[in-house]
Amino acid sequence: MKKYLYIALGSLTFGLGTVGIFLPFLPTTVFYLLTGFFWVHSSDRLHQQFVESEKYKQYIEEPLVKKNITNPGMVRMFAMLLFVFAIPFALTDSALLRILLIIVYLAHLIGLTWHLRFRK
């Protein structure tokens, strides 16, 4: 039963990740990471097909595993993060929440840059 639930959840996250390639507000990388998690725990065949796919190599392996991300890729990633953080920023009237969103965004900016560029 658990195996079939993981297969279904992996299929759902794979579909959302693939749609995220075309829609900027859906995070492709996050959904593909979840797909890998669900399929590694459910089906060796599905997981193997997934990690050998071109999209996995483009969105997970190159930028996150090999840390081989281009400058335009970094800019695109941070632009998407900014878009995602701008939605709650625009919808709230709370100054404290807005300050917190700015701090979390800057922490992402610094942390991801350090992790992807300078950490061996």
PyMOL CGO cylinders between C-alpha atoms (Angstrom):
from pymol import cmd
from pymol.cgo import CYLINDER

trace = [
    CYLINDER, 0.00, 0.00, 0.00, 2.79, 2.42, 0.96, 0.3, 1, 1, 1, 1, 1, 1,
    CYLINDER, 2.79, 2.42, 0.96, 4.62, 1.65, -2.29, 0.3, 1, 1, 1, 1, 1, 1,
    CYLINDER, 4.62, 1.65, -2.29, 1.61, 2.63, -4.40, 0.3, 1, 1, 1, 1, 1, 1,
    CYLINDER, 1.61, 2.63, -4.40, 1.08, 5.82, -2.39, 0.3, 1, 1, 1, 1, 1, 1,
    CYLINDER, 1.08, 5.82, -2.39, 4.71, 6.81, -3.02, 0.3, 1, 1, 1, 1, 1, 1,
    CYLINDER, 4.71, 6.81, -3.02, 4.37, 6.02, -6.72, 0.3, 1, 1, 1, 1, 1, 1,
    CYLINDER, 4.37, 6.02, -6.72, 1.24, 8.18, -6.91, 0.3, 1, 1, 1, 1, 1, 1,
    CYLINDER, 1.24, 8.18, -6.91, 2.82, 11.05, -4.97, 0.3, 1, 1, 1, 1, 1, 1,
    CYLINDER, 2.82, 11.05, -4.97, 5.96, 10.81, -7.12, 0.3, 1, 1, 1, 1, 1, 1,
    CYLINDER, 5.96, 10.81, -7.12, 3.86, 10.97, -10.26, 0.3, 1, 1, 1, 1, 1, 1,
    CYLINDER, 3.86, 10.97, -10.26, 2.00, 14.00, -8.94, 0.3, 1, 1, 1, 1, 1, 1,
    CYLINDER, 2.00, 14.00, -8.94, 5.18, 15.86, -8.01, 0.3, 1, 1, 1, 1, 1, 1,
    CYLINDER, 5.18, 15.86, -8.01, 6.77, 14.91, -11.33, 0.3, 1, 1, 1, 1, 1, 1,
    CYLINDER, 6.77, 14.91, -11.33, 3.78, 16.37, -13.17, 0.3, 1, 1, 1, 1, 1, 1,
    CYLINDER, 3.78, 16.37, -13.17, 3.85, 19.56, -11.10, 0.3, 1, 1, 1, 1, 1, 1,
    CYLINDER, 3.85, 19.56, -11.10, 7.60, 19.89, -11.61, 0.3, 1, 1, 1, 1, 1, 1,
    CYLINDER, 7.60, 19.89, -11.61, 7.22, 19.49, -15.35, 0.3, 1, 1, 1, 1, 1, 1,
    CYLINDER, 7.22, 19.49, -15.35, 4.46, 22.11, -15.44, 0.3, 1, 1, 1, 1, 1, 1,
    CYLINDER, 4.46, 22.11, -15.44, 6.80, 24.30, -13.36, 0.3, 1, 1, 1, 1, 1, 1,
    CYLINDER, 6.80, 24.30, -13.36, 9.22, 24.41, -16.28, 0.3, 1, 1, 1, 1, 1, 1,
    CYLINDER, 9.22, 24.41, -16.28, 6.67, 26.57, -18.10, 0.3, 1, 1, 1, 1, 1, 1,
    CYLINDER, 6.67, 26.57, -18.10, 5.05, 28.41, -15.17, 0.3, 1, 1, 1, 1, 1, 1,
    CYLINDER, 5.05, 28.41, -15.17, 7.37, 30.61, -13.09, 0.3, 1, 1, 1, 1, 1, 1,
    CYLINDER, 7.37, 30.61, -13.09, 5.44, 30.28, -9.82, 0.3, 1, 1, 1, 1, 1, 1,
    CYLINDER, 5.44, 30.28, -9.82, 5.81, 26.48, -9.61, 0.3, 1, 1, 1, 1, 1, 1,
    CYLINDER, 5.81, 26.48, -9.61, 9.27, 25.46, -8.36, 0.3, 1, 1, 1, 1, 1, 1,
    CYLINDER, 9.27, 25.46, -8.36, 10.52, 22.74, -10.71, 0.3, 1, 1, 1, 1, 1, 1,
    CYLINDER, 10.52, 22.74, -10.71, 13.55, 21.82, -8.63, 0.3, 1, 1, 1, 1, 1, 1,
    CYLINDER, 13.55, 21.82, -8.63, 11.59, 21.29, -5.41, 0.3, 1, 1, 1, 1, 1, 1,
    CYLINDER, 11.59, 21.29, -5.41, 9.02, 19.09, -7.11, 0.3, 1, 1, 1, 1, 1, 1,
    CYLINDER, 9.02, 19.09, -7.11, 11.73, 17.07, -8.87, 0.3, 1, 1, 1, 1, 1, 1,
    CYLINDER, 11.73, 17.07, -8.87, 13.54, 16.54, -5.57, 0.3, 1, 1, 1, 1, 1, 1,
    CYLINDER, 13.54, 16.54, -5.57, 10.29, 15.27, -4.07, 0.3, 1, 1, 1, 1, 1, 1,
    CYLINDER, 10.29, 15.27, -4.07, 9.79, 13.01, -7.09, 0.3, 1, 1, 1, 1, 1, 1,
    CYLINDER, 9.79, 13.01, -7.09, 13.23, 11.49, -6.53, 0.3, 1, 1, 1, 1, 1, 1,
    CYLINDER, 13.23, 11.49, -6.53, 12.44, 10.94, -2.85, 0.3, 1, 1, 1, 1, 1, 1,
    CYLINDER, 12.44, 10.94, -2.85, 9.09, 9.26, -3.51, 0.3, 1, 1, 1, 1, 1, 1,
    CYLINDER, 9.09, 9.26, -3.51, 10.34, 7.08, -6.34, 0.3, 1, 1, 1, 1, 1, 1,
    CYLINDER, 10.34, 7.08, -6.34, 13.53, 5.96, -4.61, 0.3, 1, 1, 1, 1, 1, 1,
    CYLINDER, 13.53, 5.96, -4.61, 11.30, 4.63, -1.81, 0.3, 1, 1, 1, 1, 1, 1,
    CYLINDER, 11.30, 4.63, -1.81, 8.81, 2.93, -4.11, 0.3, 1, 1, 1, 1, 1, 1,
    CYLINDER, 8.81, 2.93, -4.11, 10.18, 1.75, -7.45, 0.3, 1, 1, 1, 1, 1, 1,
    CYLINDER, 10.18, 1.75, -7.45, 13.75, 1.19, -8.58, 0.3, 1, 1, 1, 1, 1, 1,
    CYLINDER, 13.75, 1.19, -8.58, 12.68, 1.25, -12.21, 0.3, 1, 1, 1, 1, 1, 1,
    CYLINDER, 12.68, 1.25, -12.21, 10.87, 4.61, -11.95, 0.3, 1, 1, 1, 1, 1, 1,
    CYLINDER, 10.87, 4.61, -11.95, 13.71, 6.14, -9.96, 0.3, 1, 1, 1, 1, 1, 1,
    CYLINDER, 13.71, 6.14, -9.96, 16.33, 4.93, -12.44, 0.3, 1, 1, 1, 1, 1, 1,
    CYLINDER, 16.33, 4.93, -12.44, 14.36, 6.31, -15.39, 0.3, 1, 1, 1, 1, 1, 1,
    CYLINDER, 14.36, 6.31, -15.39, 13.94, 9.60, -13.57, 0.3, 1, 1, 1, 1, 1, 1,
    CYLINDER, 13.94, 9.60, -13.57, 17.62, 10.12, -12.71, 0.3, 1, 1, 1, 1, 1, 1,
    CYLINDER, 17.62, 10.12, -12.71, 18.62, 9.25, -16.26, 0.3, 1, 1, 1, 1, 1, 1,
    CYLINDER, 18.62, 9.25, -16.26, 16.17, 11.76, -17.78, 0.3, 1, 1, 1, 1, 1, 1,
    CYLINDER, 16.17, 11.76, -17.78, 17.38, 14.96, -19.39, 0.3, 1, 1, 1, 1, 1, 1,
    CYLINDER, 17.38, 14.96, -19.39, 15.19, 17.18, -17.18, 0.3, 1, 1, 1, 1, 1, 1,
    CYLINDER, 15.19, 17.18, -17.18, 16.62, 15.64, -14.01, 0.3, 1, 1, 1, 1, 1, 1,
    CYLINDER, 16.62, 15.64, -14.01, 20.13, 16.31, -15.25, 0.3, 1, 1, 1, 1, 1, 1,
    CYLINDER, 20.13, 16.31, -15.25, 19.21, 19.87, -16.22, 0.3, 1, 1, 1, 1, 1, 1,
    CYLINDER, 19.21, 19.87, -16.22, 17.34, 20.89, -13.05, 0.3, 1, 1, 1, 1, 1, 1,
    CYLINDER, 17.34, 20.89, -13.05, 18.86, 18.71, -10.31, 0.3, 1, 1, 1, 1, 1, 1,
    CYLINDER, 18.86, 18.71, -10.31, 22.16, 17.07, -11.20, 0.3, 1, 1, 1, 1, 1, 1,
    CYLINDER, 22.16, 17.07, -11.20, 24.02, 19.94, -12.87, 0.3, 1, 1, 1, 1, 1, 1,
    CYLINDER, 24.02, 19.94, -12.87, 23.06, 22.83, -10.56, 0.3, 1, 1, 1, 1, 1, 1,
    CYLINDER, 23.06, 22.83, -10.56, 22.65, 21.02, -7.23, 0.3, 1, 1, 1, 1, 1, 1,
    CYLINDER, 22.65, 21.02, -7.23, 24.78, 17.88, -7.30, 0.3, 1, 1, 1, 1, 1, 1,
    CYLINDER, 24.78, 17.88, -7.30, 27.64, 19.03, -9.51, 0.3, 1, 1, 1, 1, 1, 1,
    CYLINDER, 27.64, 19.03, -9.51, 27.16, 22.70, -8.51, 0.3, 1, 1, 1, 1, 1, 1,
    CYLINDER, 27.16, 22.70, -8.51, 27.61, 23.66, -12.13, 0.3, 1, 1, 1, 1, 1, 1,
    CYLINDER, 27.61, 23.66, -12.13, 25.15, 26.53, -12.42, 0.3, 1, 1, 1, 1, 1, 1,
    CYLINDER, 25.15, 26.53, -12.42, 25.62, 29.38, -14.86, 0.3, 1, 1, 1, 1, 1, 1,
    CYLINDER, 25.62, 29.38, -14.86, 25.28, 33.05, -13.96, 0.3, 1, 1, 1, 1, 1, 1,
    CYLINDER, 25.28, 33.05, -13.96, 22.03, 33.34, -15.96, 0.3, 1, 1, 1, 1, 1, 1,
    CYLINDER, 22.03, 33.34, -15.96, 20.80, 30.25, -14.09, 0.3, 1, 1, 1, 1, 1, 1,
    CYLINDER, 20.80, 30.25, -14.09, 21.56, 31.91, -10.75, 0.3, 1, 1, 1, 1, 1, 1,
    CYLINDER, 21.56, 31.91, -10.75, 19.80, 35.10, -11.82, 0.3, 1, 1, 1, 1, 1, 1,
    CYLINDER, 19.80, 35.10, -11.82, 16.77, 33.11, -12.99, 0.3, 1, 1, 1, 1, 1, 1,
    CYLINDER, 16.77, 33.11, -12.99, 16.65, 31.16, -9.72, 0.3, 1, 1, 1, 1, 1, 1,
    CYLINDER, 16.65, 31.16, -9.72, 16.77, 34.32, -7.60, 0.3, 1, 1, 1, 1, 1, 1,
    CYLINDER, 16.77, 34.32, -7.60, 14.21, 36.04, -9.82, 0.3, 1, 1, 1, 1, 1, 1,
    CYLINDER, 14.21, 36.04, -9.82, 11.82, 33.12, -9.27, 0.3, 1, 1, 1, 1, 1, 1,
    CYLINDER, 11.82, 33.12, -9.27, 12.47, 33.27, -5.52, 0.3, 1, 1, 1, 1, 1, 1,
    CYLINDER, 12.47, 33.27, -5.52, 11.80, 37.00, -5.58, 0.3, 1, 1, 1, 1, 1, 1,
    CYLINDER, 11.80, 37.00, -5.58, 8.53, 36.39, -7.40, 0.3, 1, 1, 1, 1, 1, 1,
    CYLINDER, 8.53, 36.39, -7.40, 7.47, 33.77, -4.84, 0.3, 1, 1, 1, 1, 1, 1,
    CYLINDER, 7.47, 33.77, -4.84, 8.38, 36.03, -1.91, 0.3, 1, 1, 1, 1, 1, 1,
    CYLINDER, 8.38, 36.03, -1.91, 6.73, 39.07, -3.52, 0.3, 1, 1, 1, 1, 1, 1,
    CYLINDER, 6.73, 39.07, -3.52, 3.28, 37.46, -3.44, 0.3, 1, 1, 1, 1, 1, 1,
    CYLINDER, 3.28, 37.46, -3.44, 2.90, 37.33, 0.37, 0.3, 1, 1, 1, 1, 1, 1,
    CYLINDER, 2.90, 37.33, 0.37, 4.80, 40.62, 0.62, 0.3, 1, 1, 1, 1, 1, 1,
    CYLINDER, 4.80, 40.62, 0.62, 2.16, 42.31, -1.54, 0.3, 1, 1, 1, 1, 1, 1,
    CYLINDER, 2.16, 42.31, -1.54, -0.78, 40.59, 0.19, 0.3, 1, 1, 1, 1, 1, 1,
    CYLINDER, -0.78, 40.59, 0.19, 0.10, 41.55, 3.76, 0.3, 1, 1, 1, 1, 1, 1,
    CYLINDER, 0.10, 41.55, 3.76, -0.20, 44.82, 5.62, 0.3, 1, 1, 1, 1, 1, 1,
    CYLINDER, -0.20, 44.82, 5.62, 2.05, 43.70, 8.47, 0.3, 1, 1, 1, 1, 1, 1,
    CYLINDER, 2.05, 43.70, 8.47, 5.36, 45.54, 8.54, 0.3, 1, 1, 1, 1, 1, 1,
    CYLINDER, 5.36, 45.54, 8.54, 6.88, 42.81, 10.70, 0.3, 1, 1, 1, 1, 1, 1,
    CYLINDER, 6.88, 42.81, 10.70, 5.96, 40.10, 8.19, 0.3, 1, 1, 1, 1, 1, 1,
    CYLINDER, 5.96, 40.10, 8.19, 7.33, 42.17, 5.34, 0.3, 1, 1, 1, 1, 1, 1,
    CYLINDER, 7.33, 42.17, 5.34, 10.63, 42.67, 7.17, 0.3, 1, 1, 1, 1, 1, 1,
    CYLINDER, 10.63, 42.67, 7.17, 10.75, 38.94, 7.90, 0.3, 1, 1, 1, 1, 1, 1,
    CYLINDER, 10.75, 38.94, 7.90, 10.15, 38.11, 4.22, 0.3, 1, 1, 1, 1, 1, 1,
    CYLINDER, 10.15, 38.11, 4.22, 12.99, 40.42, 3.20, 0.3, 1, 1, 1, 1, 1, 1,
    CYLINDER, 12.99, 40.42, 3.20, 15.32, 38.83, 5.75, 0.3, 1, 1, 1, 1, 1, 1,
    CYLINDER, 15.32, 38.83, 5.75, 14.43, 35.30, 4.62, 0.3, 1, 1, 1, 1, 1, 1,
    CYLINDER, 14.43, 35.30, 4.62, 14.88, 36.25, 0.95, 0.3, 1, 1, 1, 1, 1, 1,
    CYLINDER, 14.88, 36.25, 0.95, 18.30, 37.78, 1.66, 0.3, 1, 1, 1, 1, 1, 1,
    CYLINDER, 18.30, 37.78, 1.66, 19.26, 34.67, 3.66, 0.3, 1, 1, 1, 1, 1, 1,
    CYLINDER, 19.26, 34.67, 3.66, 18.33, 32.55, 0.63, 0.3, 1, 1, 1, 1, 1, 1,
    CYLINDER, 18.33, 32.55, 0.63, 20.31, 34.86, -1.62, 0.3, 1, 1, 1, 1, 1, 1,
    CYLINDER, 20.31, 34.86, -1.62, 23.44, 34.68, 0.53, 0.3, 1, 1, 1, 1, 1, 1,
    CYLINDER, 23.44, 34.68, 0.53, 23.12, 31.02, 1.52, 0.3, 1, 1, 1, 1, 1, 1,
    CYLINDER, 23.12, 31.02, 1.52, 22.45, 29.68, -1.96, 0.3, 1, 1, 1, 1, 1, 1,
    CYLINDER, 22.45, 29.68, -1.96, 25.17, 31.79, -3.52, 0.3, 1, 1, 1, 1, 1, 1,
    CYLINDER, 25.17, 31.79, -3.52, 27.66, 30.55, -0.95, 0.3, 1, 1, 1, 1, 1, 1,
    CYLINDER, 27.66, 30.55, -0.95, 26.52, 26.94, -1.30, 0.3, 1, 1, 1, 1, 1, 1,
    CYLINDER, 26.52, 26.94, -1.30, 26.50, 26.86, -5.10, 0.3, 1, 1, 1, 1, 1, 1,
    CYLINDER, 26.50, 26.86, -5.10, 29.56, 29.00, -5.77, 0.3, 1, 1, 1, 1, 1, 1,
    CYLINDER, 29.56, 29.00, -5.77, 32.03, 28.72, -2.92, 0.3, 1, 1, 1, 1, 1, 1,
    CYLINDER, 32.03, 28.72, -2.92, 31.40, 25.48, -1.05, 0.3, 1, 1, 1, 1, 1, 1,
    CYLINDER, 31.40, 25.48, -1.05, 33.38, 22.51, -2.35, 0.3, 1, 1, 1, 1, 1, 1,
]
cmd.load_cgo(trace, "trace")
